[in-house]
């Protein structure tokens, strides 16, 4: 994507993580950066 995310795109992830649908998500590091950052330091 190589672009800055819109606030609502980040809010969508927060909404998912707060929902019952994410109950099976454990111990994950989710990168929400739109492809701008190439590495995690």
C-alpha positions in Angstrom: 0.0 0.0 0.0 2.9 2.4 0.9 0.5 5.1 2.2 -0.5 6.5 5.5 -3.6 4.9 6.9 -6.8 6.8 7.6 -7.9 7.0 11.3 -11.0 4.9 10.5 -8.8 2.1 9.2 -7.0 1.9 12.5 -10.3 2.1 14.3 -11.5 -0.9 12.3 -8.7 -3.0 13.8 -9.4 -1.7 17.3 -13.1 -2.6 16.8 -12.2 -6.1 15.7 -9.9 -6.6 18.6 -12.6 -5.5 21.1 -15.2 -7.8 19.5 -16.1 -11.4 20.2 -14.8 -12.2 16.7 -11.2 -11.8 17.9 -11.6 -14.3 20.7 -9.2 -16.7 19.0 -6.5 -14.1 18.4 -3.8 -14.6 21.0 -0.2 -13.5 21.3 -0.1 -11.7 18.0 1.9 -8.6 17.0 -0.3 -6.9 14.4 1.4 -4.2 12.3 -1.0 -1.5 11.2 1.2 0.9 9.2 0.2 0.7 5.6 3.5 -0.7 4.3 5.4 2.5 5.3 7.7 0.8 7.7 9.9 -1.9 6.2 11.4 -3.3 9.4 10.7 -3.5 13.1 13.6 -2.2 15.1 
